Amino acid sequence: MSALAVGVDVGGTKVLALAVADSGEIIDRERVLTPHATADYAGGATAQAVLEVVTALATRNNVELSDLVVGVGLPGMMSRDGVLVFAPNLPSASGADFAALLCSKDNSLRVVCENDADCAVVAEHRLGAARGVNDVVMVTLGTGIGGGIISGGELVRGRSGFAGEIGHMVVDARGPRCPCGGRGCWERYASGAGVARLTREAAAAGRLSNLVAQRGGDIDAVRAEDVTAAAASGLEEALDVIDEVGWWLALGIANLAAILDCGTFVVGGGLVEASTLLLGAARRHLSSLVEGSHARGEIHLVASHFGEQSGAVGAALLARERLT
Amino acid sequence: MSALAVGVDVGGTKVLALAVADSGEIIDRERVLTPHATADYAGGATAQAVLEVVTALATRNNVELSDLVVGVGLPGMMSRDGVLVFAPNLPSASGADFAALLCSKDNSLRVVCENDADCAVVAEHRLGAARGVNDVVMVTLGTGIGGGIISGGELVRGRSGFAGEIGHMVVDARGPRCPCGGRGCWERYASGAGVARLTREAAAAGRLSNLVAQRGGDIDAVRAEDVTAAAASGLEEALDVIDEVGWWLALGIANLAAILDCGTFVVGGGLVEASTLLLGAARRHLSSLVEGSHARGEIHLVASHFGEQSGAVGAALLARERLT
């Protein structure tokens, strides 16, 4: 019998673990809230949460921990040797050596750690929306933008394992400040935070008069969620904001297409789930933004197949590929 | 005896051919001017020039054409099957099927065609400034910006072979128009054309008063070459323009570092030869522009080892690797 593969995705709000069969079928799942308290040492609480969900799955499936292979996807710059060197959205774990925290002589656990979007692109490439496609980028639109790149069928990891930080590609050198220290990063425009910012701008510029009126004239009370909901019900002024976000989404995708010549982009994350109109808007703008588009084949923007499970599925697949 | 490898680099002004030994040693060379006249069919004149230099090298070295392996680097979007689908700087050859034009039953020539900067990065990776480095980007600064990417030791080709069009990464969404149809492409700033544009802007803004005075007060008469020459002799106002170009160069490199996690960037092309100060300026700005630079290893910006020969050397190496 081959080892049971478990994939764990550590997000900003929850830790999701899936037990994945050889076929890719999800046979069991477990989730807990992501702890954010600072422990005695960086990542201690996070590692405990990961061990908790993994142990729960092992126990329920009558498997020893030493018979598992475990992949863990983490939100931030993951080094090839298992250290989460920089994690702005999970500060309590930034700098933690997860390879060391998770594996001990006592538990004999076999673990691989990767960036969460790198895991997601592996899932989509092996079994999901980009099956059979050799050159693909996964774009996860959450608060920020995460990325995973497969080129020539291989995961692009880079020198230290940090490849795929596509949200911090600068697309507007004179644009707004980003928490990363830069200015005009892509994720200031085409992410959840981007919708919120463009919503504020549109409201202040008088372009969201209906939504502002619904909020009793309070410009600051109009939220990104109001825009995505109103766009879904066809309100023109809200559709214009979604169109603008889609233009920025297409702009960054066009950049990546020029650099990598990927023909498929898998888009996932909470923002796409909140606004199914966004992908259509990006598709409408893409061909006018890609260099030499007349000479290229069509570029496919597709929704994630695994949705919020893509990171955990991919983590399990990577564990099986690298550890068995 | 192994086949003799010939590498040909088709540039905007000249066609350079090198005969390269197994060791990488250049044992012979030949060059002609690039023809720009439109022949009866696209690329006809270019292909003739390539065959001319290749035949000259074969004859002089007492080798039959059929005993050669030939690599050809071309400036533009080269498809994997040898078609130059889009070549803004060589319009007379845009759309030409070079694999078909160069190989015939008569000559029995074995040929591989690639983008010129892709050839250059292969030369620098195998034998030049990035020897032993698995993740490297070649940045060629000419009139525009060309690029070649090696990730995990492998040339990144992309779906159709078009990867590496880094000059058309948009870094300033509201920036000046680019001949490609876009706006604010990186090559509007950090290329020869970029220096010319930033020179005009600086002169018009009164920031090049000494150089304008030297031109009898004619703002429009100050040229990019004046700035690079004056900077080399230490003129502060010219150094400021080079520093600005260096900032833009560093910005694009920071984007590529975030996306690909390359630790080494090899910079070549006419602009670097014209201004050796440019690389230093880019180095000064880089760490403040790269996301999470405190958590990364140092990013190395190095000058091309093979200089203007890098494309031809790399083309010969690719021919040997793929055809023998």
Contacts between the chains, C-beta under 8 A, distances in Angstrom:
chain1	res1	chain2	res2	distance
A	77	B	292	5.6
A	77	B	295	5.9
A	77	B	296	7.9
A	85	B	292	7.4
A	85	B	295	4.1
A	86	B	292	4.3
A	86	B	294	7.8
A	86	B	295	4.2
A	134	B	159	7.2
A	135	B	158	5.2
A	135	B	159	4.8
A	135	B	163	8.0
A	147	B	259	7.5
A	149	B	259	7.4
A	149	B	260	7.9
A	151	B	151	6.0
A	151	B	154	7.9
A	151	B	156	5.0
A	151	B	158	7.2
A	151	B	163	7.6
A	152	B	154	6.3
A	152	B	156	7.1
A	152	B	157	6.7
A	154	B	151	8.0
A	154	B	152	6.3
A	154	B	154	7.3
A	156	B	151	5.0
A	156	B	152	7.1
A	156	B	156	7.8
A	156	B	260	6.6
A	157	B	152	6.7
A	157	B	261	7.2
A	158	B	135	5.2
A	158	B	151	7.1
A	158	B	260	5.6
A	158	B	261	2.3
A	158	B	262	6.4
A	158	B	263	8.0
A	159	B	134	7.2
A	159	B	135	4.8
A	159	B	261	5.3
A	159	B	262	6.5
A	159	B	263	4.1
A	159	B	297	6.8
A	160	B	261	6.1
A	160	B	263	7.7
A	160	B	296	6.8
A	160	B	297	6.5
A	161	B	261	7.1
A	162	B	261	4.1
A	162	B	292	7.5
A	162	B	296	6.7
A	163	B	135	8.0
A	163	B	151	7.6
A	163	B	259	6.9
A	163	B	260	5.4
A	163	B	261	4.0
A	164	B	259	7.1
A	164	B	261	7.8
A	165	B	258	4.2
A	165	B	259	6.8
A	165	B	261	7.6
A	165	B	291	5.7
A	165	B	292	7.5
A	166	B	258	7.0
A	166	B	259	5.5
A	168	B	258	4.7
A	168	B	291	3.9
A	169	B	169	7.7
A	169	B	255	4.6
A	169	B	258	5.9
A	169	B	259	6.1
A	170	B	171	5.8
A	170	B	251	6.0
A	170	B	254	7.2
A	170	B	255	5.8
A	170	B	289	7.7
A	171	B	170	5.8
A	171	B	171	6.8
A	171	B	173	5.5
A	172	B	172	6.5
A	172	B	173	4.7
A	172	B	174	7.0
A	173	B	171	5.5
A	173	B	172	4.7
A	173	B	175	7.8
A	173	B	248	7.8
A	173	B	251	6.2
A	174	B	172	7.0
A	174	B	174	7.6
A	175	B	173	7.8
A	180	B	291	4.7
A	180	B	292	7.0
A	181	B	288	7.7
A	181	B	291	7.4
A	182	B	254	7.9
A	182	B	289	6.7
A	182	B	291	6.3
A	185	B	291	7.7
A	248	B	173	7.8
A	251	B	170	6.0
A	251	B	173	6.2
A	254	B	170	7.2
A	254	B	182	7.9
A	255	B	169	4.6
A	255	B	170	5.8
A	255	B	255	8.0
A	256	B	259	7.2
A	258	B	165	4.1
A	258	B	166	7.1
A	258	B	168	4.7
A	258	B	169	5.9
A	259	B	147	7.5
A	259	B	149	7.4
A	259	B	163	6.9
A	259	B	164	7.1
A	259	B	165	6.8
A	259	B	166	5.6
A	259	B	169	6.1
A	259	B	256	7.2
A	259	B	259	6.6
A	260	B	149	7.9
A	260	B	156	6.6
A	260	B	158	5.6
A	260	B	163	5.4
A	261	B	157	7.2
A	261	B	158	2.3
A	261	B	159	5.3
A	261	B	160	6.1
A	261	B	161	7.2
A	261	B	162	4.1
A	261	B	163	4.0
A	261	B	164	7.8
A	261	B	165	7.6
A	262	B	158	6.4
A	262	B	159	6.5
A	263	B	158	7.9
A	263	B	159	4.1
A	263	B	160	7.7
A	288	B	181	7.7
A	289	B	170	7.7
A	289	B	182	6.7
A	291	B	165	5.7
A	291	B	168	3.9
A	291	B	180	4.8
A	291	B	181	7.5
A	291	B	182	6.3
A	291	B	185	7.6
A	292	B	77	5.6
A	292	B	85	7.5
A	292	B	86	4.4
A	292	B	162	7.5
A	292	B	165	7.4
A	292	B	180	7.0
A	294	B	86	7.8
A	295	B	77	5.9
A	295	B	85	4.1
A	295	B	86	4.2
A	296	B	77	7.9
A	296	B	160	6.8
A	296	B	162	6.7
A	297	B	159	6.8
A	297	B	160	6.5
